[in-house]
Every structure is written in structure tokens, then in C-alpha cells.
Amino acid sequence: MSPTVTSPSTLLIACGALAREITVLRDNHGWHHFDVQCLPANLHNRPQLIPEKVREKIQAERPNFDRILVLYGDCGTGGLLDRVIEEEGVERIDGPHCYEFYTGAEKFQEMSDADPCSFYLTDYLVRHFDTLIIKGLGIDRFPQLLDDYFGNYTKLVYLAQFEDAGLKAQAQVAALRLGLEFDYIFTGYGGLESFIAPEITDLIKEAS
């Protein structure tokens, strides 16, 4: 286990959809010298709000931390989040979305090229499928929207961070509900761990 530092000096500003994975990584490795603060995951339904919400968090917390990292993809902001990252002088994990964090950029590109009509779920999205997908998109109230949103998809791909039979079963039900074929790929933590680990190594060296 890595040595710990008593006072957190780095802040990770993260999407709420990544909170569980980041917390598990921190606890497993003893990485208690950074703090995690998450913005609501439902901002993905309103991506235009993400850049300024991230900016507000950076500016509010800058006096409290030596370093700030942002665990967000572009997430549909059309490059506006990266503009905020540059203007505020902080670092963001590479990738346009969390699916690529987990699979790696090269693997995700291969998957997309092989089957461009796939719809992806992560552990978080499986757990909150009804809230974020069915209710969030209004399909519960207007069932005709199902075909509008998903008519061009052929497959649901579940990118799993944890091996959980219950979540896998839920993902299969989600695929049936959307009328899609089902595929399962275990990714583990993917790029989240490799993004955080170098920062942690630097902090440990500074503290020793």
C-alpha cells in the first residue's frame, strides 16, 4: 500500500458518475492526500452547464489546494470545457467521454469503427438507468420517444468497472427494454487509475 499524507493537497473535480470508482481507487491504494468533489451526474442531460459549473468549483476551491485535476470528458460541451480548463490553468483527463476513459482511446476507436451503432452503459448508468435514461429522456411519459432516441442503435454495450452479476442482469434488461442486442465488456478502472497514479507518485516524493 502506498504511504499516505495527512493533509489533502490535490483536488479532483469529478463527474458524479465517476465517484464510486474514484473512491474505491483512493481507498484501495491509500491515496488519502487528495480530495474528491463531484458535480451532479445529471448535468450530462444539460451539457451546456458543465463548463461554468466546473469553473465555479475550480475558483471556489483554488485557495484550498495546491493542485486541481478535472475528471470529466468533453461530455457534449463542444470544446467549451477545454476552454475553461485552459483559462483556469488546470489539467483534464484525456478523452471525450467516460467510455473512452475505461476502454482506452485506441480500443474505443476500434469498437466504434467495428460497430458504430452501439449504445454504451457504464456501471453508474446501469444502476441509474431508469432515472437517467428512461425518465431523464422523457420516455416514461412519451414512449414514442424510444424510437426517436434509439431507433438507429442496434446494440447495447455494457462497459463494466466491477464484476457484478446483478448489474450485468440489469444491463441485459435495459437492452431488452431498448430493443437492442446485448454485449458485455469488463474494463476495470481503465484510464482513471493511470491518470491519477502519476500525480500521487509526485505527491509522495514531495512529502518524503
N, C-alpha and C positions, 0 to 999 in steps of 0.2 A: 504493500500500500504506500502511496506517495506521502511524504511528510506534509503536515498541514501548517498553515499560517493563521494566526488567531484573528486578525482583522481583515475583512474582505477589502481588497483594493481595486478589484476589477468588477465592473457591472456588465452582465449580459442582459440586453434588452431583447426579449424574445416574443414571438407569436405564442399565444396561449396554447395552440395546437402542439407545441413542442415541449410544454412544461414538464410532462411526466418523464419524457426521455432524458431531458437535461438534469432533472432532479436525481434520477437513478444513476446517471453517469457521475454526478458530483458525489453522491453518497458512496458509490462503489469504489471510487478512486480516492476518497478523502479530500476532494478538491473543495475545501471549505473557505478558501481565500478568494472566492468570487461570490457575488450575489446575483440572483436571478430575479428579474422583474418582468412580468408578462403583460402584454396588451391583450384585450379580448380577442379570442379566435374568430368571433363573428364579424370582425372587421373585413374578413375576406368577402363577405357579401356586399361590402361597400369599400372597395379598394382605394377609391379616391381619398378616403380619410386617413389611410395608413401613413403616408409621408409626414403629415403635420403632427399626427399623434406620436410618431417616433421622434420627431424634432422636439416636441414638448417634453417628452421623457428625457431626452439627452440633455436639454438645457436645464431641466429641474434637478437632475442628478449629477451634473458635471462637477459641482463643488464637493461632492461626497466621495468621489472615486478618482483614482489615478488614471484608469483606462476604462473605455467603454467599447464593447463589441455588440454588434447587432445581428441577431439570429433571425433574419427574415429573408425570404426570397423577394424578387420584384413583386410577385403576388398580384399581378394585374395593374400595377401603378403606372405602367408605360414609361419607365425610366425615372419617374419623379422621386421615388425613394432613393435611388442612387444620387440624384442631385442633392437631396438632403444630407446623405452620408458624406458627400464631398464637401459641402458647405460647412458641415459641423466637424469635419476632420476626424471621423471615426471609421471603423472597419466593419464591413459586412461579409458574411459568409458568401462564397461564390454560388451562383445558381439562380435560376428564375423562380424556383418553387421548391417546396419541401420534398417532392417526389425525387427530384434530382439530388438533393442532399443525401437521401437514403440509398439510392442506387449507384450514385456516381454519374458524372456527366456523360462519359463515353457509353456506359451501359444504358442509360436512359435514352440516349440518341439512337442506339441500336434498336431498342424496344419500340421507340416511336416510329422509326423508319419501317420496321417489320410489320407493325400493326398500328397505323395512325388513327384508328377508330376505337381506341381503348380509353376507358374512363377509370381513373385511379382513386383508390382509397388507401389511407394510412390507418394505423390503429386508432388514432384520435377520431378520424372521420367515420370509422366503423362504429365506435362507441356512441357517436352523436349523429348517426345517420339520419334518424327521423327529424331531429331538431334542425340540423344544418341543411340537409338536402330536401327532405320531403316538406317540412314546414317552412324552412328558410326560403325555398324557391316557390312556395305557394301551391305545391302540387296537392297537398291535402285539401285545399279549398277549391282548386281548379284542376281536376285530374287530367283535363285535356292538355295541360302544360307538359305532362310527362313526355309526350312525343315531340313537343317543341324543343325541349331541352336535350332529350336523349335519343331522338329518332335516328341520328347519324352515327351513334355508337353501336358497336357490335359486341364489345367485351368489357367486363369489369375486372380490373386487375387489383388485387389486394396486396399492397406492399407492407408486409408485417414487420414491426420492430421487435415484438415479443412473440414467442411461440405459445399461442393460447388457443386451444381447441374451441373454446366458447366464442372468441372473437371471429375465428375462421368460419364458424357456423353462422354467425350474424352476417358476415360478409356474403356468404352464399345466399342467404335470404334476401339481402339487399340486391344482389344480382338478379334473382328471380323477380323481385318487385319492379326492377327497371327493365326486365325483359332482355337481359344481356347474358352472354356466356360468362363463365367464371374462371379466373386464373389466380393462382396464389404464388407469391414470391417472398421468401424470407430475406429481409435486407439487414436486420440488426440496426445499429445506430448510424451506420454509413458515415457520411461526411461530418456529422455533428461532432463526433469524437475527435476526428483528425483536425477539425477547425479549432476546437478548444484546447487540445493537448499541448501544442507549441506554446500557447500563451501561459499555460500552467507551468510548463518547464521553465520559462523565463522568470516567472514569479518566484519559483522555488530557488533558483540560482541567486536571485537578488536577496532573498531572505536568509540564505545560508552564510 
